[in-house]
């Protein structure tokens, strides 16, 4: 794999040896797309290595969740896609002899503590927000767990889904160790890398919907305009309907037809005054899963990751894991029903933000959705709001939502431009939440926290101060 990873793979071997020595393992993982694919990779690798295990999922790995894990009779716990930020909690239970942890994560580690079997790209010179995801760390561990008669490179497919689901292809393609995993997936025949239109829904959406909802690059008269999208397609010299008069999908077009449509779309964007830098984002590197059926959500890694987000975030991690493990009947049908509900909730959530707006402080902006937006998706809604008319450019967005236990979930989203200017939302969430009696962490560009009810204003004031200091330090 690309990048300085020999030490990472060497440490993965030590982590794998610890797992092989265990009588049985408790696999604990996060609930987003990266967490579900991490669990899918790890559970498959454990099964192939004949290591007995059980899987559990947590929305957030806090003191109470770790205590519950410690109360089980497992001597070894494998944490995937979380654990690094909670090292201070985990090592207390390790020191007490409650369990031995093995961690495959990519988030910012808690400071001042460490454990022997901690597999994190940040410890080996790789960026955990852009070069290796939680699924990627789990994949490195899976390669180290390979039995003599089995090659685990087929699990690269799930690792690519996890990386894209974690938005590590924001700059157009997967880089660093992620690129190495793509190469291994291509060699194993499970991943195809190509150049295509970079619009979500190429596999499943009818062409008018594909263009109407393609809002990452907004094209006046087409984006958010069904009639405009239909008019644009009708005027093309491309057969956009099938023999029955139904709209085709992008995947139904021939290569020449796709080229003609993409070229026309680019010409329309130029004529509409879309900046050249944004037009370049219309076409780029894409990833599909070779062994999945064409025209389904599972073929395209972006659609696959969205499908997974629609499961565990609605308390059905079992459904998402089943899909990751290859179940394609009842589990996939259930996931698709959850996906329809998920899309509706995201649309309603974004509309709520647009109607209510955001409040702007000196260095950040925020909205408090209360119980209007589910706390498991408020971060996704915040990310969708970035760059729209609902938010201001150049400063991070913080989103608040009530949790069922009465606490408050905080999600934050920035941009890589802000990160280059000094922003580190992982530090902001961790320090501001602990200042008000909560806890948090994540990545420099996206992070989260949980805080006590009634502490929102105090948290905002502290977060605003920290962001201001970060940006001022970089300016100096």
Backbone torsions as a table, in degrees:
resi	resn	phi	psi	omega
1	UNK	NA	154.5	-179.2
2	UNK	-68.2	153.9	171.8
3	UNK	91.7	174.9	-176.2
4	UNK	-79.2	74.8	-173.6
5	UNK	-111.6	0.5	178.7
6	UNK	-55.8	-41.9	179.1
7	UNK	-65.4	-35.2	178.3
8	UNK	-63.6	-47.1	-179.3
9	UNK	-69.0	-32.7	176.7
10	UNK	-65.3	-41.8	178.9
11	UNK	-70.0	-32.5	176.1
12	UNK	-60.0	-36.4	178.4
13	UNK	-63.4	-38.5	177.8
14	UNK	-67.4	-39.1	177.5
15	UNK	-65.1	-40.5	179.0
16	UNK	-64.2	-39.4	179.0
17	UNK	-62.6	-38.0	178.4
18	UNK	-64.6	-39.8	178.8
19	UNK	-66.8	-38.2	179.1
20	UNK	-66.3	-28.8	-179.9
21	UNK	-78.1	-13.8	-176.7
22	UNK	-76.4	144.1	174.2
23	UNK	-66.4	-43.0	174.2
24	UNK	-159.9	159.5	-170.1
25	UNK	-125.0	140.0	168.4
26	UNK	-98.5	118.8	178.5
27	UNK	-96.5	116.2	-179.8
28	UNK	-115.4	129.6	-175.6
29	UNK	-140.6	164.3	179.4
30	UNK	-78.0	173.1	-170.4
31	UNK	-108.2	0.5	178.6
32	UNK	-86.1	-175.7	-177.2
33	UNK	-60.2	-39.4	178.9
34	UNK	-66.5	-39.7	178.8
35	UNK	-67.1	-42.0	179.8
36	UNK	-66.1	-42.9	177.6
37	UNK	-68.2	-34.2	174.6
38	UNK	-59.4	-45.9	179.4
39	UNK	-66.0	-39.0	178.3
40	UNK	-62.3	-43.4	178.7
41	UNK	-65.0	-49.0	-175.7
42	UNK	-65.5	-43.0	-178.0
43	UNK	-66.3	-38.8	177.3
44	UNK	-64.2	-42.9	-179.8
45	UNK	-65.2	-40.5	178.5
46	UNK	-64.7	-42.2	179.7
47	UNK	-64.0	-44.1	179.8
48	UNK	-65.4	-27.3	178.9
49	UNK	-88.6	4.3	179.5
50	UNK	59.9	39.1	176.4
51	UNK	-103.9	116.0	179.3
52	UNK	-61.8	138.8	-178.1
53	UNK	-156.1	164.2	172.0
54	UNK	-133.6	148.7	-176.2
55	UNK	-114.6	135.4	173.3
56	UNK	-132.6	156.3	178.8
57	UNK	-123.9	148.5	177.8
58	UNK	-132.8	137.0	173.1
59	UNK	-65.9	-41.4	179.7
60	UNK	-145.8	134.6	-179.6
61	UNK	-91.7	89.2	179.0
62	UNK	-112.2	-172.0	-177.5
63	UNK	-56.5	-43.5	-178.2
64	UNK	-65.8	-41.3	-179.2
65	UNK	-66.0	-42.1	178.9
66	UNK	-66.5	-36.9	177.6
67	UNK	-62.6	-41.1	177.4
68	UNK	-62.2	-40.9	178.6
69	UNK	-64.6	-41.7	-179.4
70	UNK	-64.8	-25.4	-178.5
71	UNK	-76.1	-11.7	176.6
72	UNK	-77.0	171.9	-178.5
73	UNK	-101.9	26.3	176.3
74	UNK	-86.2	131.8	179.7
75	UNK	-84.1	-18.7	-179.5
76	UNK	-131.0	132.5	179.1
77	UNK	-122.5	125.7	175.4
78	UNK	-100.3	113.6	177.6
79	UNK	-95.7	125.9	177.6
80	UNK	-122.3	134.5	-179.6
81	UNK	65.2	12.8	163.4
82	UNK	-162.9	174.6	-178.0
83	UNK	119.5	-37.0	-179.5
84	UNK	-63.8	-45.8	-178.9
85	UNK	-71.7	-10.4	-178.7
86	UNK	-114.2	22.9	-179.2
87	UNK	-58.0	-34.9	-179.2
88	UNK	-64.8	-32.5	177.0
89	UNK	-78.3	-48.2	-175.7
90	UNK	-61.2	-42.1	-176.4
91	UNK	-68.6	-23.7	174.9
92	UNK	-64.3	-44.1	179.4
93	UNK	-72.7	-31.7	175.5
94	UNK	-64.4	-44.7	179.9
95	UNK	-63.8	-30.2	179.3
96	UNK	-80.2	-4.7	178.6
97	UNK	82.4	16.3	-177.9
98	UNK	-74.0	-37.0	176.7
99	UNK	-166.2	162.4	172.5
100	UNK	-104.7	124.7	-178.6
101	UNK	-89.1	143.4	164.5
102	UNK	-124.0	126.1	-172.4
103	UNK	-120.4	125.7	172.7
104	UNK	-119.4	96.3	-170.8
105	UNK	-142.5	173.9	179.9
106	UNK	-140.2	7.3	180.0
107	UNK	-85.7	166.5	-179.2
108	UNK	-61.7	125.3	179.7
109	UNK	-71.8	149.7	171.3
110	UNK	-62.3	143.9	-174.6
111	UNK	-83.0	146.6	170.5
112	UNK	85.3	0.6	179.7
113	UNK	-136.7	156.3	178.1
114	UNK	-157.1	159.6	175.2
115	UNK	-134.4	161.1	-169.9
116	UNK	-64.6	-40.5	-171.2
117	UNK	-111.1	70.8	-175.7
118	UNK	-120.5	101.2	-176.5
119	UNK	-97.4	103.5	-176.6
120	UNK	-143.0	127.7	-177.8
121	UNK	-58.3	-29.6	-178.9
122	UNK	-63.9	-22.5	178.7
123	UNK	-80.8	-8.7	-173.9
124	UNK	-129.4	29.1	172.5
125	UNK	82.6	13.4	178.8
126	UNK	-111.8	148.5	178.8
127	UNK	-83.5	117.5	-178.0
128	UNK	-73.7	-11.6	178.9
129	UNK	-93.2	-16.7	-174.8
130	UNK	-138.5	-13.9	-175.2
131	UNK	-115.0	-18.9	177.9
132	UNK	-160.3	125.2	-178.9
133	UNK	-91.2	-178.4	174.3
134	UNK	-62.6	-41.6	176.5
135	UNK	-62.7	-35.8	177.7
136	UNK	-65.1	-42.3	176.8
137	UNK	-63.3	-40.4	177.8
138	UNK	-64.7	-35.6	178.5
139	UNK	-65.9	-43.4	177.5
140	UNK	-59.1	-41.7	177.0
141	UNK	-65.1	-40.4	179.7
142	UNK	-62.1	-38.8	177.5
143	UNK	-63.0	-36.6	179.1
144	UNK	-72.7	-21.9	-179.7
145	UNK	-88.7	-0.5	-175.1
146	UNK	-56.0	129.0	170.2
147	UNK	-71.5	165.4	-175.0
148	UNK	-61.2	-29.5	-174.5
149	UNK	-102.3	14.1	-176.5
150	UNK	-141.4	135.4	177.5
151	UNK	-102.4	124.0	-178.0
152	UNK	-92.3	13.2	-178.2
153	UNK	-65.1	-20.1	177.1
154	UNK	-63.7	-20.4	178.6
155	UNK	-74.4	-5.7	175.2
156	UNK	-60.3	-29.1	179.3
157	UNK	-58.6	-48.5	178.9
158	UNK	-66.8	-34.5	179.1
159	UNK	-64.3	-36.7	177.8
160	UNK	-69.4	-40.3	175.7
161	UNK	-59.7	-44.3	179.5
162	UNK	-62.8	-41.9	179.9
163	UNK	-64.3	-45.0	179.0
164	UNK	-68.2	-38.6	176.2
165	UNK	-62.8	-27.0	177.6
166	UNK	-89.6	11.2	177.0
167	UNK	61.0	33.8	178.8
168	UNK	-84.6	0.6	173.5
169	UNK	-104.7	24.6	-176.0
170	UNK	-56.5	-36.8	-178.8
171	UNK	-85.6	16.4	173.5
172	UNK	108.4	-23.4	178.8
173	UNK	-159.8	165.8	177.9
174	UNK	-82.6	138.3	-174.1
175	UNK	-127.9	175.9	176.3
176	UNK	63.1	-139.4	179.8
177	UNK	-63.9	-28.2	175.7
178	UNK	-57.6	-40.7	179.5
179	UNK	-63.7	-35.6	176.4
180	UNK	-64.8	-37.4	177.8
181	UNK	-67.5	-39.7	175.5
182	UNK	-57.6	-46.7	-179.5
183	UNK	-59.1	-41.5	179.4
184	UNK	-67.7	-36.1	176.9
185	UNK	-65.8	-39.1	177.2
186	UNK	-64.4	-44.4	179.5
187	UNK	-63.1	-32.6	-179.6
188	UNK	-82.7	-7.1	179.0
189	UNK	78.9	22.2	-179.6
190	UNK	-112.5	-11.8	-178.8
191	UNK	-129.5	139.6	172.1
192	UNK	-120.3	127.3	178.1
193	UNK	-108.0	130.3	-178.9
194	UNK	-151.9	-175.0	176.7
195	UNK	-114.7	126.7	-174.8
196	UNK	-158.3	178.4	174.3
197	UNK	-63.7	127.0	-177.8
198	UNK	-95.0	69.3	177.9
199	UNK	-126.7	134.7	-178.4
200	UNK	-67.1	135.0	175.2
201	UNK	102.8	16.4	-177.6
202	UNK	-61.3	-29.1	-177.7
203	UNK	-82.8	-35.7	-165.9
204	UNK	-117.9	-21.9	-173.4
205	UNK	-89.6	137.2	171.3
206	UNK	-60.5	148.4	-172.0
207	UNK	-52.3	-44.1	178.6
208	UNK	-60.6	-40.8	178.8
209	UNK	-69.1	-37.1	178.2
210	UNK	-55.9	-47.3	-177.8
211	UNK	-77.2	-38.1	-179.1
212	UNK	-60.3	-41.8	-176.2
213	UNK	-93.5	5.2	178.2
214	UNK	-81.8	81.2	-172.4
215	UNK	-103.8	-1.1	176.2
216	UNK	-62.2	-38.9	170.8
217	UNK	-116.8	105.4	-173.2
218	UNK	-82.1	121.8	179.0
219	UNK	-111.2	111.5	-178.8
220	UNK	-52.0	135.1	178.1
221	UNK	86.9	-9.5	179.1
222	UNK	-123.1	-53.3	179.3
223	UNK	-63.2	132.5	-178.8
224	UNK	58.9	26.7	-177.0
225	UNK	-141.2	93.7	-176.6
226	UNK	-62.5	-44.6	-179.8
227	UNK	-62.5	-40.8	178.9
228	UNK	-65.5	-38.6	178.3
229	UNK	-65.1	-41.7	179.4
230	UNK	-65.5	-42.3	178.8
231	UNK	-62.0	-43.6	178.6
232	UNK	-59.2	-46.0	-178.1
233	UNK	-68.0	-37.7	-177.8
234	UNK	-64.9	-32.6	-177.6
235	UNK	-80.2	-9.9	-178.4
236	UNK	-79.7	151.5	173.9
237	UNK	-89.1	52.0	-179.5
238	UNK	-133.9	130.3	179.3
239	UNK	-71.6	95.7	-175.1
240	UNK	-91.9	-2.8	176.1
241	UNK	-120.3	152.1	178.6
242	UNK	-85.8	-173.8	-176.0
243	UNK	-65.1	-21.8	178.8
244	UNK	-91.7	2.9	179.8
245	UNK	85.0	5.1	179.8
246	UNK	-85.4	147.1	178.9
247	UNK	-65.1	136.4	174.6
248	UNK	-78.7	166.3	169.8
249	UNK	-100.3	165.9	178.4
250	UNK	-56.6	-41.1	-176.3
251	UNK	-66.6	-19.2	-179.8
252	UNK	-80.8	-14.9	-177.2
253	UNK	-80.2	153.0	172.7
254	UNK	-75.3	168.8	178.7
255	UNK	-58.9	-42.7	179.3
256	UNK	-66.0	-38.6	179.4
257	UNK	-66.5	-39.0	177.0
258	UNK	-63.9	-42.1	179.7
259	UNK	-61.7	-42.0	-179.1
260	UNK	-65.9	-42.6	-179.6
261	UNK	-67.4	-44.0	179.4
262	UNK	-61.7	-41.8	179.4
263	UNK	-63.4	-41.8	178.6
264	UNK	-65.0	-37.2	179.6
265	UNK	-66.6	-40.5	178.1
266	UNK	-65.2	-42.4	177.9
267	UNK	-61.3	-40.5	178.8
268	UNK	-64.5	-39.9	179.2
269	UNK	-64.0	-43.4	178.7
270	UNK	-61.9	-46.3	-179.3
271	UNK	-64.5	-25.6	-178.8
272	UNK	-89.1	1.2	176.3
273	UNK	84.5	16.6	177.1
274	UNK	-67.7	131.4	-178.6
275	UNK	-57.3	145.9	-178.0
276	UNK	-58.0	-36.8	-179.7
277	UNK	-62.9	-32.7	178.6
278	UNK	-79.9	-36.0	178.8
279	UNK	-61.5	-35.7	178.9
280	UNK	-60.3	-24.1	-178.8
281	UNK	-77.3	-10.6	-178.2
282	UNK	-69.5	-33.5	-178.9
283	UNK	-123.0	136.4	-179.8
284	UNK	-175.3	-160.9	-177.5
285	UNK	-74.5	134.3	178.1
286	UNK	-130.3	157.1	-178.3
287	UNK	-130.6	130.2	174.2
288	UNK	-127.0	157.9	-179.5
289	UNK	-98.2	113.7	-169.0
290	UNK	-61.2	-32.4	-173.1
291	UNK	-90.7	-3.8	178.7
292	UNK	-90.1	153.2	-176.6
293	UNK	-67.1	132.2	178.5
294	UNK	-64.2	142.3	179.4
295	UNK	86.4	6.9	177.1
296	UNK	-112.6	164.7	178.8
297	UNK	-62.5	-21.6	-174.8
298	UNK	-83.9	-13.5	-177.8
299	UNK	-74.5	-40.7	-178.4
300	UNK	-97.1	132.0	-172.9
301	UNK	-66.0	-33.4	178.8
302	UNK	-66.6	-43.1	179.2
303	UNK	-69.0	-36.1	176.9
304	UNK	-60.9	-46.4	-177.8
305	UNK	-64.5	-37.1	177.5
306	UNK	-66.2	-40.1	176.4
307	UNK	-58.1	-43.3	179.8
308	UNK	-66.1	-40.4	177.8
309	UNK	-59.5	-26.7	-177.7
310	UNK	-79.6	-3.2	-177.9
311	UNK	-101.9	-69.8	-173.4
312	UNK	-65.6	-29.2	178.9
313	UNK	-69.9	-9.1	174.8
314	UNK	-118.9	32.6	173.7
315	UNK	65.9	26.9	176.7
316	UNK	-126.2	54.3	177.0
317	UNK	-60.5	-29.3	179.5
318	UNK	-61.7	-35.4	179.3
319	UNK	-68.8	-47.2	179.7
320	UNK	-61.6	-42.0	179.2
321	UNK	-64.5	-40.7	179.3
322	UNK	-60.3	-40.9	177.4
323	UNK	-63.9	-43.1	178.1
324	UNK	-60.3	-32.5	-177.7
325	UNK	-86.2	2.8	171.8
326	UNK	104.7	2.7	178.2
327	UNK	-73.4	129.7	-172.2
328	UNK	-125.5	11.3	-179.5
329	UNK	-109.0	-99.8	-175.6
330	UNK	-61.7	-40.8	-178.2
331	UNK	-63.8	-43.4	-179.4
332	UNK	-68.2	-39.6	176.7
333	UNK	-60.8	-43.4	179.0
334	UNK	-65.5	-40.4	178.9
335	UNK	-62.3	-38.8	179.5
336	UNK	-67.0	-37.1	176.7
337	UNK	-66.1	-40.5	176.8
338	UNK	-64.7	-35.5	179.9
339	UNK	-63.7	-41.8	178.7
340	UNK	-60.9	-41.8	177.7
341	UNK	-66.6	-39.8	-179.8
342	UNK	-61.6	-45.3	179.8
343	UNK	-62.8	-40.8	178.3
344	UNK	-61.8	-43.8	-178.9
345	UNK	-67.1	-38.4	177.6
346	UNK	-64.8	-43.3	178.8
347	UNK	-61.9	-44.7	178.9
348	UNK	-64.9	-37.9	179.7
349	UNK	-65.5	-44.2	178.9
350	UNK	-65.2	-38.7	177.9
351	UNK	-63.6	-38.1	177.9
352	UNK	-61.3	-43.2	179.8
353	UNK	-64.0	-42.2	-179.5
354	UNK	-63.9	-38.1	-178.2
355	UNK	-74.7	-36.8	-175.6
356	UNK	-95.7	-20.1	177.7
357	UNK	73.4	-176.6	178.6
358	UNK	-121.6	157.2	173.3
359	UNK	-99.6	136.1	-173.7
360	UNK	-109.7	124.7	174.0
361	UNK	-99.6	-169.3	-178.7
362	UNK	-63.6	-38.7	-171.3
363	UNK	-127.1	-1.1	179.6
364	UNK	-152.4	170.2	175.9
365	UNK	-130.7	155.7	-174.7
366	UNK	-156.2	160.6	170.5
367	UNK	-141.5	147.4	179.1
368	UNK	-114.8	107.4	-176.3
369	UNK	-85.8	-7.2	-178.7
370	UNK	57.2	-124.3	177.0
371	UNK	-103.9	15.1	-179.1
372	UNK	-78.5	-25.6	178.3
373	UNK	-126.0	130.9	-179.5
374	UNK	-58.1	135.6	-174.7
375	UNK	-65.5	-22.8	179.1
376	UNK	-77.2	-12.7	-179.9
377	UNK	-121.8	0.2	-175.5
378	UNK	-63.8	-29.9	176.8
379	UNK	-67.7	-37.7	177.1
380	UNK	-64.8	-43.1	179.0
381	UNK	-61.8	-41.4	178.2
382	UNK	-60.6	-42.2	178.2
383	UNK	-64.4	-38.0	177.9
384	UNK	-66.5	-30.4	-177.4
385	UNK	-75.9	-23.3	179.8
386	UNK	-62.2	130.2	178.4
387	UNK	86.1	-1.8	176.3
388	UNK	-95.1	176.3	178.8
389	UNK	-66.7	-14.3	-177.5
390	UNK	-76.5	-17.4	-175.6
391	UNK	-128.4	165.8	178.8
392	UNK	-97.6	139.7	179.7
393	UNK	-75.4	149.5	169.7
394	UNK	95.3	-9.7	178.4
395	UNK	-133.0	150.1	-176.6
396	UNK	-68.2	158.5	178.3
397	UNK	-109.6	131.3	173.4
398	UNK	-112.7	137.1	-179.3
399	UNK	-125.8	137.4	-179.4
400	UNK	-119.3	142.2	176.0
401	UNK	-149.9	147.8	179.7
402	UNK	-74.3	139.9	173.6
403	UNK	-97.1	161.4	-178.2
404	UNK	-63.3	-27.9	-177.9
405	UNK	-86.9	5.8	177.5
406	UNK	94.8	-13.4	176.0
407	UNK	-78.5	178.9	-177.3
408	UNK	-120.7	129.1	176.1
409	UNK	-89.1	135.4	176.5
410	UNK	-119.0	130.4	173.4
411	UNK	-124.8	141.6	-179.4
412	UNK	-130.4	142.8	178.6
413	UNK	-135.9	136.4	175.6
414	UNK	-126.9	-150.2	176.3
415	UNK	-142.7	163.8	179.7
416	UNK	-68.6	-25.2	173.3
417	UNK	-64.2	-44.8	178.2
418	UNK	-62.9	-39.2	179.3
419	UNK	-63.2	-41.4	177.5
420	UNK	-63.0	-25.9	178.1
421	UNK	-84.8	0.6	176.0
422	UNK	116.8	-4.7	-177.7
423	UNK	-68.7	134.3	173.2
424	UNK	-137.7	92.2	-175.4
425	UNK	-67.8	-24.8	175.8
426	UNK	-60.1	-47.0	178.2
427	UNK	-67.0	-39.0	179.4
428	UNK	-60.7	-49.4	-178.1
429	UNK	-65.0	-42.0	-178.3
430	UNK	-65.9	-50.2	-174.5
431	UNK	-71.9	-43.1	-178.3
432	UNK	-68.4	-37.8	-179.8
433	UNK	-69.3	-41.9	179.9
434	UNK	-67.4	-26.5	177.9
435	UNK	-67.7	-21.7	-178.7
436	UNK	-115.1	14.9	175.7
437	UNK	90.6	19.0	178.1
438	UNK	-117.5	-158.0	178.1
439	UNK	-156.4	155.2	-179.2
440	UNK	-170.8	-177.0	-179.7
441	UNK	164.5	-164.3	179.8
442	UNK	139.8	-130.5	-179.4
443	UNK	-115.0	169.1	178.2
444	UNK	-66.2	-33.0	-176.1
445	UNK	-94.6	-16.3	-179.7
446	UNK	-156.9	130.2	-177.0
447	UNK	-153.9	172.4	-178.0
448	UNK	-148.6	170.5	-179.5
449	UNK	-158.5	164.8	170.1
450	UNK	-125.1	130.7	-178.6
451	UNK	-130.2	159.5	178.2
452	UNK	-67.2	152.1	176.2
453	UNK	-62.1	142.6	179.7
454	UNK	88.4	0.4	-177.0
455	UNK	-110.4	12.2	-175.9
456	UNK	-61.5	-49.4	-176.7
457	UNK	-63.4	-41.5	178.5
458	UNK	-64.9	-39.0	178.2
459	UNK	-63.9	-44.6	-179.6
460	UNK	-60.4	-43.8	-179.5
461	UNK	-61.0	-42.7	-179.6
462	UNK	-69.7	-42.6	179.4
463	UNK	-63.7	-41.0	179.5
464	UNK	-62.0	-40.8	178.9
465	UNK	-63.9	-44.3	-177.2
466	UNK	-66.6	-43.8	178.2
467	UNK	-60.1	-43.0	178.5
468	UNK	-59.1	-41.7	179.6
469	UNK	-67.6	-39.4	179.6
470	UNK	-61.9	-47.5	-177.4
471	UNK	-70.1	-33.8	178.6
472	UNK	-68.6	-39.0	179.2
473	UNK	-62.1	-41.8	-179.7
474	UNK	-68.1	-35.9	179.9
475	UNK	-65.8	-34.4	178.5
476	UNK	-68.2	NA	NA
